[in-house]
Amino acid sequence: MTEPSIADATNRIYESLQADNADIDTHIALLKAALAREGLKEATFDPARLVQNNRSGRKRMQAYFRQRGVTVKFSEQ
């Protein structure tokens, strides 16, 4: 079984967010591993695909991911 790419892990996180955060910690760990394999330190998310696309929701997401070792940035809208 191959390891998921950053894009695959990011898509799984979007799906998890849509499903009321089901298995979010597992998907964050997969994203963290994918970032490490690519030598990257941060993940970029599209705010339009977030369930709660407001400042509070984005900041909460950044804080939650940061606690798990992943820096989150958002693409420009």
All heavy atoms as a GROMACS GRO file, in nm:
protein
  610
    1MET      N    1   0.084  -0.118   0.000
    1MET     CA    2   0.000   0.000   0.000
    1MET      C    3   0.089   0.124   0.000
    1MET      O    4   0.182   0.135   0.078
    1MET     CB    5  -0.089  -0.001   0.125
    1MET     CG    6  -0.186   0.111   0.129
    1MET     SD    7  -0.304   0.083   0.265
    1MET     CE    8  -0.306   0.244   0.333
    2THR      N    9   0.060   0.215  -0.088
    2THR     CA   10   0.141   0.336  -0.098
    2THR      C   11   0.092   0.440   0.001
    2THR      O   12  -0.025   0.443   0.038
    2THR     CB   13   0.136   0.395  -0.240
    2THR    OG1   14   0.002   0.430  -0.269
    2THR    CG2   15   0.187   0.296  -0.343
    3GLU      N   16   0.183   0.524   0.041
    3GLU     CA   17   0.149   0.634   0.131
    3GLU      C   18   0.075   0.742   0.053
    3GLU      O   19   0.107   0.768  -0.062
    3GLU     CB   20   0.276   0.692   0.193
    3GLU     CG   21   0.352   0.594   0.280
    3GLU     CD   22   0.278   0.559   0.406
    3GLU    OE1   23   0.214   0.648   0.465
    3GLU    OE2   24   0.285   0.443   0.448
    4PRO      N   25  -0.025   0.804   0.115
    4PRO     CA   26  -0.099   0.909   0.044
    4PRO      C   27  -0.014   1.033   0.020
    4PRO      O   28   0.073   1.066   0.100
    4PRO     CB   29  -0.216   0.940   0.137
    4PRO     CG   30  -0.170   0.898   0.272
    4PRO     CD   31  -0.075   0.783   0.249
    5SER      N   32  -0.040   1.098  -0.092
    5SER     CA   33   0.030   1.223  -0.123
    5SER      C   34  -0.030   1.335  -0.039
    5SER      O   35  -0.132   1.318   0.029
    5SER     CB   36   0.016   1.256  -0.271
    5SER     OG   37  -0.119   1.287  -0.300
    6ILE      N   38   0.031   1.452  -0.047
    6ILE     CA   39  -0.021   1.568   0.026
    6ILE      C   40  -0.162   1.600  -0.023
    6ILE      O   41  -0.251   1.627   0.057
    6ILE     CB   42   0.073   1.688   0.011
    6ILE    CG1   43   0.206   1.660   0.081
    6ILE    CG2   44   0.009   1.814   0.066
    6ILE    CD1   45   0.313   1.763   0.056
    7ALA      N   46  -0.183   1.594  -0.154
    7ALA     CA   47  -0.315   1.624  -0.210
    7ALA      C   48  -0.420   1.523  -0.162
    7ALA      O   49  -0.532   1.561  -0.127
    7ALA     CB   50  -0.309   1.624  -0.362
    8ASP      N   51  -0.382   1.393  -0.157
    8ASP     CA   52  -0.475   1.291  -0.109
    8ASP      C   53  -0.510   1.314   0.038
    8ASP      O   54  -0.626   1.306   0.078
    8ASP     CB   55  -0.415   1.151  -0.124
    8ASP     CG   56  -0.402   1.108  -0.269
    8ASP    OD1   57  -0.476   1.161  -0.355
    8ASP    OD2   58  -0.318   1.020  -0.296
    9ALA      N   59  -0.408   1.342   0.118
    9ALA     CA   60  -0.430   1.365   0.262
    9ALA      C   61  -0.516   1.490   0.284
    9ALA      O   62  -0.605   1.490   0.369
    9ALA     CB   63  -0.296   1.378   0.334
   10THR      N   64  -0.491   1.594   0.204
   10THR     CA   65  -0.570   1.717   0.216
   10THR      C   66  -0.715   1.691   0.179
   10THR      O   67  -0.807   1.736   0.248
   10THR     CB   68  -0.510   1.827   0.126
   10THR    OG1   69  -0.373   1.848   0.165
   10THR    CG2   70  -0.585   1.957   0.141
   11ASN      N   71  -0.738   1.615   0.073
   11ASN     CA   72  -0.875   1.582   0.033
   11ASN      C   73  -0.946   1.500   0.140
   11ASN      O   74  -1.064   1.518   0.166
   11ASN     CB   75  -0.877   1.509  -0.101
   11ASN     CG   76  -0.854   1.602  -0.217
   11ASN    OD1   77  -0.891   1.719  -0.211
   11ASN    ND2   78  -0.792   1.552  -0.321
   12ARG      N   79  -0.873   1.409   0.204
   12ARG     CA   80  -0.933   1.330   0.312
   12ARG      C   81  -0.972   1.420   0.429
   12ARG      O   82  -1.072   1.397   0.496
   12ARG     CB   83  -0.836   1.222   0.359
   12ARG     CG   84  -0.819   1.111   0.259
   12ARG     CD   85  -0.722   1.007   0.308
   12ARG     NE   86  -0.696   0.908   0.204
   12ARG     CZ   87  -0.617   0.805   0.220
   12ARG    NH1   88  -0.554   0.787   0.335
   12ARG    NH2   89  -0.598   0.720   0.122
   13ILE      N   90  -0.892   1.523   0.454
   13ILE     CA   91  -0.925   1.617   0.561
   13ILE      C   92  -1.051   1.696   0.526
   13ILE      O   93  -1.138   1.714   0.609
   13ILE     CB   94  -0.805   1.709   0.592
   13ILE    CG1   95  -0.697   1.627   0.663
   13ILE    CG2   96  -0.848   1.828   0.678
   13ILE    CD1   97  -0.566   1.699   0.684
   14TYR      N   98  -1.062   1.741   0.401
   14TYR     CA   99  -1.184   1.810   0.358
   14TYR      C  100  -1.306   1.720   0.379
   14TYR      O  101  -1.409   1.764   0.430
   14TYR     CB  102  -1.177   1.850   0.210
   14TYR     CG  103  -1.085   1.964   0.178
   14TYR    CD1  104  -0.993   1.954   0.074
   14TYR    CD2  105  -1.089   2.085   0.248
   14TYR    CE1  106  -0.910   2.059   0.041
   14TYR    CE2  107  -1.005   2.190   0.215
   14TYR     CZ  108  -0.916   2.176   0.112
   14TYR     OH  109  -0.833   2.281   0.080
   15GLU      N  110  -1.294   1.593   0.339
   15GLU     CA  111  -1.405   1.498   0.356
   15GLU      C  112  -1.438   1.479   0.504
   15GLU      O  113  -1.554   1.471   0.542
   15GLU     CB  114  -1.369   1.364   0.292
   15GLU     CG  115  -1.361   1.369   0.141
   15GLU     CD  116  -1.298   1.245   0.080
   15GLU    OE1  117  -1.269   1.149   0.154
   15GLU    OE2  118  -1.278   1.245  -0.043
   16SER      N  119  -1.335   1.470   0.586
   16SER     CA  120  -1.356   1.454   0.729
   16SER      C  121  -1.426   1.575   0.789
   16SER      O  122  -1.516   1.561   0.873
   16SER     CB  123  -1.222   1.431   0.799
   16SER     OG  124  -1.239   1.417   0.938
   17LEU      N  125  -1.386   1.694   0.746
   17LEU     CA  126  -1.451   1.816   0.796
   17LEU      C  127  -1.599   1.818   0.756
   17LEU      O  128  -1.684   1.860   0.834
   17LEU     CB  129  -1.380   1.940   0.742
   17LEU     CG  130  -1.239   1.964   0.795
   17LEU    CD1  131  -1.172   2.077   0.718
   17LEU    CD2  132  -1.239   1.991   0.944
   18GLN      N  133  -1.630   1.771   0.637
   18GLN     CA  134  -1.769   1.764   0.592
   18GLN      C  135  -1.848   1.661   0.673
   18GLN      O  136  -1.969   1.674   0.690
   18GLN     CB  137  -1.776   1.728   0.443
   18GLN     CG  138  -1.719   1.834   0.350
   18GLN     CD  139  -1.799   1.962   0.350
   18GLN    OE1  140  -1.920   1.960   0.365
   18GLN    NE2  141  -1.730   2.074   0.334
   19ALA      N  142  -1.779   1.558   0.722
   19ALA     CA  143  -1.843   1.450   0.797
   19ALA      C  144  -1.832   1.473   0.948
   19ALA      O  145  -1.818   1.378   1.025
   19ALA     CB  146  -1.782   1.316   0.759
   20ASP      N  147  -1.838   1.598   0.990
   20ASP     CA  148  -1.834   1.634   1.132
   20ASP      C  149  -1.707   1.585   1.201
   20ASP      O  150  -1.711   1.528   1.310
   20ASP     CB  151  -1.959   1.580   1.202
   20ASP     CG  152  -1.987   1.652   1.333
   20ASP    OD1  153  -1.945   1.769   1.348
   20ASP    OD2  154  -2.051   1.592   1.421
   21ASN      N  155  -1.593   1.603   1.133
   21ASN     CA  156  -1.460   1.573   1.186
   21ASN      C  157  -1.434   1.425   1.213
   21ASN      O  158  -1.352   1.391   1.298
   21ASN     CB  159  -1.430   1.655   1.311
   21ASN     CG  160  -1.432   1.803   1.285
   21ASN    OD1  161  -1.404   1.848   1.175
   21ASN    ND2  162  -1.469   1.879   1.386
   22ALA      N  163  -1.499   1.337   1.141
   22ALA     CA  164  -1.477   1.193   1.158
   22ALA      C  165  -1.333   1.158   1.122
   22ALA      O  166  -1.285   1.192   1.015
   22ALA     CB  167  -1.574   1.114   1.070
   23ASP      N  168  -1.263   1.093   1.213
   23ASP     CA  169  -1.125   1.047   1.194
   23ASP      C  170  -1.028   1.160   1.158
   23ASP      O  171  -0.928   1.137   1.090
   23ASP     CB  172  -1.117   0.939   1.086
   23ASP     CG  173  -1.196   0.814   1.122
   23ASP    OD1  174  -1.197   0.779   1.241
   23ASP    OD2  175  -1.255   0.754   1.031
   24ILE      N  176  -1.055   1.280   1.204
   24ILE     CA  177  -0.970   1.394   1.167
   24ILE      C  178  -0.827   1.378   1.215
   24ILE      O  179  -0.733   1.411   1.142
   24ILE     CB  180  -1.032   1.528   1.217
   24ILE    CG1  181  -0.957   1.649   1.156
   24ILE    CG2  182  -1.030   1.538   1.368
   24ILE    CD1  183  -0.987   1.674   1.014
   25ASP      N  184  -0.807   1.323   1.334
   25ASP     CA  185  -0.671   1.307   1.387
   25ASP      C  186  -0.589   1.211   1.302
   25ASP      O  187  -0.470   1.233   1.278
   25ASP     CB  188  -0.673   1.262   1.532
   25ASP     CG  189  -0.723   1.371   1.626
   25ASP    OD1  190  -0.704   1.490   1.594
   25ASP    OD2  191  -0.780   1.337   1.730
   26THR      N  192  -0.652   1.105   1.251
   26THR     CA  193  -0.584   1.010   1.163
   26THR      C  194  -0.541   1.079   1.035
   26THR      O  195  -0.428   1.061   0.988
   26THR     CB  196  -0.677   0.892   1.131
   26THR    OG1  197  -0.717   0.829   1.253
   26THR    CG2  198  -0.608   0.791   1.041
   27HIS      N  199  -0.630   1.160   0.979
   27HIS     CA  200  -0.600   1.228   0.853
   27HIS      C  201  -0.493   1.336   0.872
   27HIS      O  202  -0.409   1.357   0.784
   27HIS     CB  203  -0.726   1.288   0.792
   27HIS     CG  204  -0.830   1.184   0.761
   27HIS    ND1  205  -0.802   1.069   0.688
   27HIS    CD2  206  -0.960   1.175   0.793
   27HIS    CE1  207  -0.911   0.996   0.676
   27HIS    NE2  208  -1.009   1.058   0.740
   28ILE      N  209  -0.492   1.401   0.988
   28ILE     CA  210  -0.387   1.499   1.017
   28ILE      C  211  -0.252   1.428   1.025
   28ILE      O  212  -0.152   1.478   0.973
   28ILE     CB  213  -0.418   1.577   1.146
   28ILE    CG1  214  -0.541   1.665   1.127
   28ILE    CG2  215  -0.298   1.662   1.188
   28ILE    CD1  216  -0.592   1.729   1.255
   29ALA      N  217  -0.249   1.311   1.088
   29ALA     CA  218  -0.124   1.235   1.098
   29ALA      C  219  -0.075   1.194   0.959
   29ALA      O  220   0.047   1.199   0.931
   29ALA     CB  221  -0.145   1.112   1.186
   30LEU      N  222  -0.166   1.153   0.870
   30LEU     CA  223  -0.128   1.118   0.732
   30LEU      C  224  -0.073   1.240   0.660
   30LEU      O  225   0.026   1.230   0.586
   30LEU     CB  226  -0.248   1.062   0.656
   30LEU     CG  227  -0.298   0.924   0.698
   30LEU    CD1  228  -0.427   0.890   0.625
   30LEU    CD2  229  -0.191   0.820   0.672
   31LEU      N  230  -0.135   1.355   0.679
   31LEU     CA  231  -0.088   1.478   0.617
   31LEU      C  232   0.050   1.515   0.670
   31LEU      O  233   0.139   1.552   0.593
   31LEU     CB  234  -0.187   1.593   0.642
   31LEU     CG  235  -0.145   1.730   0.589
   31LEU    CD1  236  -0.128   1.727   0.437
   31LEU    CD2  237  -0.247   1.835   0.630
   32LYS      N  238   0.070   1.503   0.799
   32LYS     CA  239   0.199   1.535   0.860
   32LYS      C  240   0.309   1.446   0.802
   32LYS      O  241   0.418   1.494   0.769
   32LYS     CB  242   0.190   1.518   1.012
   32LYS     CG  243   0.315   1.557   1.085
   32LYS     CD  244   0.295   1.545   1.234
   32LYS     CE  245   0.420   1.581   1.311
   32LYS     NZ  246   0.402   1.569   1.455
   33ALA      N  247   0.280   1.317   0.786
   33ALA     CA  248   0.377   1.224   0.728
   33ALA      C  249   0.405   1.259   0.582
   33ALA      O  250   0.521   1.255   0.537
   33ALA     CB  251   0.326   1.081   0.740
   34ALA      N  252   0.302   1.294   0.506
   34ALA     CA  253   0.319   1.331   0.365
   34ALA      C  254   0.403   1.458   0.353
   34ALA      O  255   0.490   1.468   0.265
   34ALA     CB  256   0.184   1.348   0.297
   35LEU      N  257   0.379   1.555   0.439
   35LEU     CA  258   0.458   1.678   0.438
   35LEU      C  259   0.604   1.648   0.469
   35LEU      O  260   0.695   1.702   0.405
   35LEU     CB  261   0.402   1.778   0.539
   35LEU     CG  262   0.269   1.844   0.504
   35LEU    CD1  263   0.214   1.920   0.624
   35LEU    CD2  264   0.283   1.937   0.384
   36ALA      N  265   0.629   1.561   0.565
   36ALA     CA  266   0.766   1.525   0.603
   36ALA      C  267   0.837   1.456   0.486
   36ALA      O  268   0.955   1.485   0.460
   36ALA     CB  269   0.765   1.435   0.725
   37ARG      N  270   0.768   1.367   0.415
   37ARG     CA  271   0.828   1.299   0.300
   37ARG      C  272   0.868   1.399   0.190
   37ARG      O  273   0.968   1.381   0.123
   37ARG     CB  274   0.731   1.197   0.240
   37ARG     CG  275   0.727   1.065   0.314
   37ARG     CD  276   0.656   0.959   0.233
   37ARG     NE  277   0.523   0.998   0.189
   37ARG     CZ  278   0.412   0.991   0.263
   37ARG    NH1  279   0.418   0.946   0.387
   37ARG    NH2  280   0.295   1.027   0.214
   38GLU      N  281   0.787   1.503   0.174
   38GLU     CA  282   0.814   1.604   0.070
   38GLU      C  283   0.908   1.715   0.120
   38GLU      O  284   0.946   1.802   0.041
   38GLU     CB  285   0.682   1.668   0.025
   38GLU     CG  286   0.586   1.570  -0.039
   38GLU     CD  287   0.633   1.523  -0.176
   38GLU    OE1  288   0.698   1.602  -0.248
   38GLU    OE2  289   0.605   1.407  -0.210
   39GLY      N  290   0.941   1.714   0.247
   39GLY     CA  291   1.029   1.815   0.302
   39GLY      C  292   0.961   1.950   0.323
   39GLY      O  293   1.028   2.052   0.328
   40LEU      N  294   0.829   1.949   0.336
   40LEU     CA  295   0.753   2.072   0.355
   40LEU      C  296   0.715   2.089   0.502
   40LEU      O  297   0.707   1.991   0.576
   40LEU     CB  298   0.628   2.072   0.268
   40LEU     CG  299   0.653   2.062   0.117
   40LEU    CD1  300   0.521   2.048   0.043
   40LEU    CD2  301   0.729   2.183   0.068
   41LYS      N  302   0.688   2.212   0.540
   41LYS     CA  303   0.655   2.240   0.679
   41LYS      C  304   0.512   2.286   0.699
   41LYS      O  305   0.466   2.297   0.811
   41LYS     CB  306   0.751   2.346   0.733
   41LYS     CG  307   0.896   2.305   0.724
   41LYS     CD  308   0.972   2.352   0.843
   41LYS     CE  309   1.117   2.318   0.829
   41LYS     NZ  310   1.154   2.197   0.894
   42GLU      N  311   0.441   2.318   0.590
   42GLU     CA  312   0.304   2.368   0.606
   42GLU      C  313   0.213   2.316   0.496
   42GLU      O  314   0.258   2.285   0.386
   42GLU     CB  315   0.302   2.520   0.608
   42GLU     CG  316   0.352   2.585   0.482
   42GLU     CD  317   0.365   2.735   0.494
   42GLU    OE1  318   0.403   2.785   0.601
   42GLU    OE2  319   0.336   2.803   0.394
   43ALA      N  320   0.086   2.308   0.529
   43ALA     CA  321  -0.016   2.264   0.434
   43ALA      C  322  -0.103   2.384   0.397
   43ALA      O  323  -0.132   2.468   0.482
   43ALA     CB  324  -0.101   2.155   0.496
   44THR      N  325  -0.146   2.388   0.272
   44THR     CA  326  -0.231   2.497   0.226
   44THR      C  327  -0.371   2.443   0.198
   44THR      O  328  -0.386   2.342   0.130
   44THR     CB  329  -0.173   2.560   0.098
   44THR    OG1  330  -0.041   2.605   0.125
   44THR    CG2  331  -0.258   2.677   0.052
   45PHE      N  332  -0.470   2.510   0.254
   45PHE     CA  333  -0.609   2.470   0.237
   45PHE      C  334  -0.686   2.579   0.166
   45PHE      O  335  -0.656   2.697   0.178
   45PHE     CB  336  -0.674   2.442   0.373
   45PHE     CG  337  -0.625   2.315   0.436
   45PHE    CD1  338  -0.513   2.314   0.517
   45PHE    CD2  339  -0.692   2.196   0.415
   45PHE    CE1  340  -0.468   2.198   0.575
   45PHE    CE2  341  -0.647   2.078   0.472
   45PHE     CZ  342  -0.535   2.079   0.552
   46ASP      N  343  -0.790   2.539   0.093
   46ASP     CA  344  -0.879   2.632   0.024
   46ASP      C  345  -0.992   2.667   0.120
   46ASP      O  346  -1.073   2.581   0.156
   46ASP     CB  347  -0.935   2.564  -0.101
   46ASP     CG  348  -1.031   2.652  -0.179
   46ASP    OD1  349  -1.051   2.769  -0.140
   46ASP    OD2  350  -1.086   2.603  -0.278
   47PRO      N  351  -1.001   2.792   0.163
   47PRO     CA  352  -1.104   2.829   0.260
   47PRO      C  353  -1.246   2.807   0.208
   47PRO      O  354  -1.338   2.784   0.286
   47PRO     CB  355  -1.080   2.976   0.288
   47PRO     CG  356  -0.965   3.019   0.207
   47PRO     CD  357  -0.915   2.904   0.129
   48ALA      N  358  -1.265   2.809   0.077
   48ALA     CA  359  -1.398   2.788   0.020
   48ALA      C  360  -1.449   2.646   0.044
   48ALA      O  361  -1.570   2.622   0.044
   48ALA     CB  362  -1.397   2.818  -0.129
   49ARG      N  363  -1.359   2.552   0.068
   49ARG     CA  364  -1.398   2.412   0.090
   49ARG      C  365  -1.420   2.379   0.238
   49ARG      O  366  -1.453   2.266   0.271
   49ARG     CB  367  -1.294   2.318   0.031
   49ARG     CG  368  -1.290   2.327  -0.121
   49ARG     CD  369  -1.198   2.226  -0.182
   49ARG     NE  370  -1.245   2.091  -0.159
   49ARG     CZ  371  -1.176   1.982  -0.192
   49ARG    NH1  372  -1.057   1.994  -0.246
   49ARG    NH2  373  -1.224   1.862  -0.167
   50LEU      N  374  -1.400   2.477   0.325
   50LEU     CA  375  -1.417   2.453   0.467
   50LEU      C  376  -1.563   2.463   0.507
   50LEU      O  377  -1.639   2.540   0.449
   50LEU     CB  378  -1.336   2.554   0.549
   50LEU     CG  379  -1.185   2.555   0.526
   50LEU    CD1  380  -1.120   2.663   0.610
   50LEU    CD2  381  -1.125   2.419   0.554
   51VAL      N  382  -1.601   2.388   0.608
   51VAL     CA  383  -1.738   2.391   0.658
   51VAL      C  384  -1.765   2.525   0.723
   51VAL      O  385  -1.870   2.586   0.704
   51VAL     CB  386  -1.761   2.276   0.759
   51VAL    CG1  387  -1.897   2.288   0.822
   51VAL    CG2  388  -1.744   2.142   0.691
   52GLN      N  389  -1.670   2.572   0.801
   52GLN     CA  390  -1.687   2.698   0.873
   52GLN      C  391  -1.583   2.797   0.820
   52GLN      O  392  -1.476   2.814   0.877
   52GLN     CB  393  -1.670   2.676   1.023
   52GLN     CG  394  -1.720   2.790   1.106
   52GLN     CD  395  -1.725   2.752   1.253
   52GLN    OE1  396  -1.673   2.650   1.294
   52GLN    NE2  397  -1.786   2.837   1.331
   53ASN      N  398  -1.617   2.862   0.710
   53ASN     CA  399  -1.523   2.953   0.646
   53ASN      C  400  -1.543   3.096   0.696
   53ASN      O  401  -1.591   3.183   0.626
   53ASN     CB  402  -1.539   2.948   0.494
   53ASN     CG  403  -1.439   3.038   0.425
   53ASN    OD1  404  -1.337   3.075   0.483
   53ASN    ND2  405  -1.467   3.076   0.303
   54ASN      N  406  -1.509   3.116   0.821
   54ASN     CA  407  -1.503   3.251   0.876
   54ASN      C  408  -1.373   3.260   0.955
   54ASN      O  409  -1.302   3.162   0.971
   54ASN     CB  410  -1.626   3.283   0.961
   54ASN     CG  411  -1.647   3.186   1.075
   54ASN    OD1  412  -1.554   3.124   1.124
   54ASN    ND2  413  -1.771   3.170   1.116
   55ARG      N  414  -1.341   3.378   1.001
   55ARG     CA  415  -1.214   3.396   1.071
   55ARG      C  416  -1.201   3.303   1.190
   55ARG      O  417  -1.099   3.239   1.212
   55ARG     CB  418  -1.197   3.542   1.115
   55ARG     CG  419  -1.062   3.569   1.178
   55ARG     CD  420  -1.046   3.716   1.215
   55ARG     NE  421  -0.910   3.747   1.252
   55ARG     CZ  422  -0.855   3.719   1.369
   55ARG    NH1  423  -0.925   3.658   1.461
   55ARG    NH2  424  -0.730   3.752   1.395
   56SER      N  425  -1.306   3.293   1.269
   56SER     CA  426  -1.304   3.207   1.387
   56SER      C  427  -1.279   3.061   1.350
   56SER      O  428  -1.199   2.992   1.413
   56SER     CB  429  -1.437   3.221   1.463
   56SER     OG  430  -1.443   3.131   1.569
   57GLY      N  431  -1.347   3.013   1.247
   57GLY     CA  432  -1.330   2.875   1.204
   57GLY      C  433  -1.190   2.847   1.152
   57GLY      O  434  -1.131   2.742   1.182
   58ARG      N  435  -1.136   2.940   1.076
   58ARG     CA  436  -1.000   2.922   1.023
   58ARG      C  437  -0.897   2.923   1.135
   58ARG      O  438  -0.805   2.842   1.137
   58ARG     CB  439  -0.969   3.030   0.919
   58ARG     CG  440  -1.048   3.013   0.790
   58ARG     CD  441  -1.001   3.107   0.681
   58ARG     NE  442  -1.005   3.247   0.720
   58ARG     CZ  443  -1.109   3.329   0.702
   58ARG    NH1  444  -1.218   3.285   0.644
   58ARG    NH2  445  -1.103   3.456   0.740
   59LYS      N  446  -0.911   3.016   1.230
   59LYS     CA  447  -0.817   3.023   1.342
   59LYS      C  448  -0.825   2.898   1.429
   59LYS      O  449  -0.724   2.846   1.476
   59LYS     CB  450  -0.843   3.147   1.428
   59LYS     CG  451  -0.809   3.276   1.357
   59LYS     CD  452  -0.662   3.282   1.324
   59LYS     CE  453  -0.626   3.411   1.253
   59LYS     NZ  454  -0.485   3.412   1.212
   60ARG      N  455  -0.946   2.846   1.450
   60ARG     CA  456  -0.964   2.723   1.528
   60ARG      C  457  -0.896   2.606   1.458
   60ARG      O  458  -0.829   2.523   1.521
   60ARG     CB  459  -1.112   2.695   1.549
   60ARG     CG  460  -1.137   2.580   1.645
   60ARG     CD  461  -1.284   2.557   1.672
   60ARG     NE  462  -1.350   2.679   1.715
   60ARG     CZ  463  -1.461   2.727   1.658
   60ARG    NH1  464  -1.518   2.664   1.559
   60ARG    NH2  465  -1.516   2.837   1.701
   61MET      N  466  -0.912   2.600   1.326
   61MET     CA  467  -0.848   2.493   1.249
   61MET      C  468  -0.696   2.504   1.258
   61MET      O  469  -0.629   2.404   1.281
   61MET     CB  470  -0.893   2.499   1.103
   61MET     CG  471  -0.834   2.392   1.016
   61MET     SD  472  -0.896   2.406   0.848
   61MET     CE  473  -0.798   2.280   0.768
   62GLN      N  474  -0.643   2.625   1.243
   62GLN     CA  475  -0.498   2.644   1.254
   62GLN      C  476  -0.447   2.600   1.390
   62GLN      O  477  -0.344   2.532   1.400
   62GLN     CB  478  -0.462   2.790   1.228
   62GLN     CG  479  -0.470   2.830   1.083
   62GLN     CD  480  -0.438   2.976   1.062
   62GLN    OE1  481  -0.482   3.062   1.138
   62GLN    NE2  482  -0.364   3.005   0.958
   63ALA      N  483  -0.516   2.637   1.495
   63ALA     CA  484  -0.473   2.602   1.630
   63ALA      C  485  -0.477   2.451   1.652
   63ALA      O  486  -0.384   2.393   1.709
   63ALA     CB  487  -0.561   2.673   1.733
   64TYR      N  488  -0.584   2.386   1.606
   64TYR     CA  489  -0.598   2.241   1.625
   64TYR      C  490  -0.488   2.167   1.549
   64TYR      O  491  -0.426   2.075   1.604
   64TYR     CB  492  -0.737   2.197   1.576
   64TYR     CG  493  -0.771   2.055   1.614
   64TYR    CD1  494  -0.819   2.027   1.741
   64TYR    CD2  495  -0.755   1.951   1.525
   64TYR    CE1  496  -0.850   1.896   1.778
   64TYR    CE2  497  -0.786   1.821   1.560
   64TYR     CZ  498  -0.834   1.794   1.687
   64TYR     OH  499  -0.863   1.666   1.723
   65PHE      N  500  -0.462   2.206   1.426
   65PHE     CA  501  -0.358   2.140   1.348
   65PHE      C  502  -0.220   2.169   1.407
   65PHE      O  503  -0.134   2.082   1.408
   65PHE     CB  504  -0.365   2.185   1.202
   65PHE     CG  505  -0.469   2.112   1.120
   65PHE    CD1  506  -0.602   2.114   1.155
   65PHE    CD2  507  -0.431   2.043   1.007
   65PHE    CE1  508  -0.696   2.048   1.080
   65PHE    CE2  509  -0.525   1.977   0.930
   65PHE     CZ  510  -0.658   1.978   0.966
   66ARG      N  511  -0.198   2.292   1.452
   66ARG     CA  512  -0.069   2.329   1.511
   66ARG      C  513  -0.038   2.241   1.633
   66ARG      O  514   0.075   2.198   1.653
   66ARG     CB  515  -0.067   2.477   1.548
   66ARG     CG  516   0.066   2.526   1.600
   66ARG     CD  517   0.071   2.677   1.624
   66ARG     NE  518  -0.043   2.726   1.699
   66ARG     CZ  519  -0.135   2.809   1.650
   66ARG    NH1  520  -0.128   2.852   1.526
   66ARG    NH2  521  -0.236   2.849   1.724
   67GLN      N  522  -0.140   2.211   1.713
   67GLN     CA  523  -0.120   2.125   1.830
   67GLN      C  524  -0.077   1.985   1.789
   67GLN      O  525  -0.016   1.913   1.866
   67GLN     CB  526  -0.249   2.114   1.911
   67GLN     CG  527  -0.286   2.241   1.983
   67GLN     CD  528  -0.424   2.232   2.048
   67GLN    OE1  529  -0.501   2.139   2.021
   67GLN    NE2  530  -0.456   2.328   2.131
   68ARG      N  531  -0.108   1.947   1.666
   68ARG     CA  532  -0.072   1.816   1.614
   68ARG      C  533   0.049   1.820   1.521
   68ARG      O  534   0.080   1.724   1.453
   68ARG     CB  535  -0.192   1.753   1.544
   68ARG     CG  536  -0.289   1.697   1.648
   68ARG     CD  537  -0.434   1.716   1.613
   68ARG     NE  538  -0.517   1.674   1.726
   68ARG     CZ  539  -0.546   1.753   1.830
   68ARG    NH1  540  -0.502   1.875   1.834
   68ARG    NH2  541  -0.622   1.710   1.928
   69GLY      N  542   0.116   1.936   1.517
   69GLY     CA  543   0.242   1.946   1.445
   69GLY      C  544   0.232   1.985   1.298
   69GLY      O  545   0.328   1.966   1.224
   70VAL      N  546   0.119   2.039   1.255
   70VAL     CA  547   0.103   2.079   1.116
   70VAL      C  548   0.066   2.227   1.110
   70VAL      O  549  -0.029   2.271   1.173
   70VAL     CB  550  -0.009   1.997   1.045
   70VAL    CG1  551  -0.030   2.045   0.903
   70VAL    CG2  552   0.026   1.849   1.047
   71THR      N  553   0.145   2.304   1.036
   71THR     CA  554   0.116   2.446   1.016
   71THR      C  555   0.020   2.459   0.899
   71THR      O  556   0.042   2.400   0.793
   71THR     CB  557   0.245   2.525   0.986
   71THR    OG1  558   0.335   2.505   1.094
   71THR    CG2  559   0.216   2.672   0.968
   72VAL      N  560  -0.087   2.535   0.918
   72VAL     CA  561  -0.191   2.551   0.816
   72VAL      C  562  -0.188   2.694   0.761
   72VAL      O  563  -0.183   2.790   0.837
   72VAL     CB  564  -0.330   2.521   0.876
   72VAL    CG1  565  -0.440   2.558   0.778
   72VAL    CG2  566  -0.341   2.376   0.915
   73LYS      N  567  -0.189   2.703   0.630
   73LYS     CA  568  -0.204   2.829   0.559
   73LYS      C  569  -0.328   2.817   0.472
   73LYS      O  570  -0.370   2.707   0.437
   73LYS     CB  571  -0.082   2.859   0.470
   73LYS     CG  572   0.048   2.870   0.545
   73LYS     CD  573   0.051   2.994   0.628
   73LYS     CE  574   0.185   3.003   0.701
   73LYS     NZ  575   0.190   3.105   0.798
   74PHE      N  576  -0.385   2.929   0.435
   74PHE     CA  577  -0.503   2.930   0.349
   74PHE      C  578  -0.470   3.000   0.219
   74PHE      O  579  -0.405   3.104   0.218
   74PHE     CB  580  -0.620   2.997   0.419
   74PHE     CG  581  -0.665   2.922   0.541
   74PHE    CD1  582  -0.629   2.964   0.667
   74PHE    CD2  583  -0.740   2.806   0.529
   74PHE    CE1  584  -0.666   2.893   0.780
   74PHE    CE2  585  -0.779   2.735   0.641
   74PHE     CZ  586  -0.742   2.778   0.767
   75SER      N  587  -0.519   2.943   0.109
   75SER     CA  588  -0.497   3.005  -0.021
   75SER      C  589  -0.582   3.130  -0.032
   75SER      O  590  -0.681   3.147   0.040
   75SER     CB  591  -0.532   2.908  -0.134
   75SER     OG  592  -0.668   2.869  -0.124
   76GLU      N  593  -0.544   3.219  -0.120
   76GLU     CA  594  -0.618   3.342  -0.140
   76GLU      C  595  -0.753   3.312  -0.205
   76GLU      O  596  -0.763   3.225  -0.291
   76GLU     CB  597  -0.540   3.439  -0.228
   76GLU     CG  598  -0.409   3.484  -0.166
   76GLU     CD  599  -0.427   3.561  -0.036
   76GLU    OE1  600  -0.517   3.646  -0.029
   76GLU    OE2  601  -0.349   3.537   0.057
   77GLN      N  602  -0.853   3.385  -0.164
   77GLN     CA  603  -0.986   3.360  -0.219
   77GLN      C  604  -1.009   3.442  -0.342
   77GLN      O  605  -0.964   3.545  -0.365
   77GLN     CB  606  -1.094   3.395  -0.117
   77GLN     CG  607  -1.091   3.303   0.000
   77GLN     CD  608  -1.201   3.334   0.100
   77GLN    OE1  609  -1.263   3.439   0.098
   77GLN    NE2  610  -1.225   3.242   0.188
   0.00000   0.00000   0.00000
